Amino acid sequence: MFPDLESSLDVLLPGATPVAMFVSFMAAFGLSALMAYVYKVSSAEQYEPDIAQSQILLACIMALVLMVVGDSISRAFGAVGILSVIRFRSNVKNSAEAATLLSSVAVGMACGVGMIRLAVAGALFLCLVQVLLRTIFEAAPVVEKEKKGKKAKAEDAA
C-alpha cells in the first residue's frame, strides 16, 4: 500500500516479512504443540510439564534462530558457539530454564545482526508461548497433591 514506507522500513529494520515470520512461528508452535500433547497423553504417570513446555519453546526458538542465521555460515558457527555456552557453562536446573535462556540468545542474535523487526516479533511470540504453556501444560501444584495424599491417609485411618 505504501511502497516507500515499506522500502524505508526494510532499510532501517531488515528481517523477514511479517507474513513469513508469522507462518514460520505458527508452524513451529502448532507442530511442536501437537507433539507435546502426544507426549502428555502417552507418558501418563511419568509426565513432566517442563519437558512438554520446553519441547514447544525450543521449536519456536530454533525457528527464530534459523531465520536469523539464514544462509550465513558465519552466523551459523556463531550460533553453535553461543548456544553451547548456555548448555555447558550455565547452572541450568531444568529444561524450561534452558529454553528461556536460549530464547534470550535467539532474540539477542537477531538484534545483533540488525534484524530488529524479527527480534521484536520473536520476543513477543516467545513470551506469548511461555504464558500459554504455563496454563496449558502445567501439572497440578505439589501442594494440592500433598493435601490429597493427607486426606486419603486420614480417611484410611478413620
Summary of the structure (lengths in Angstrom):
residues: 158
radius of gyration: 20.1
end to end distance: 75.0
largest distance: 78.9
contacts: 434
relative contact order: 0.14
helix: 84%
strand: 0%
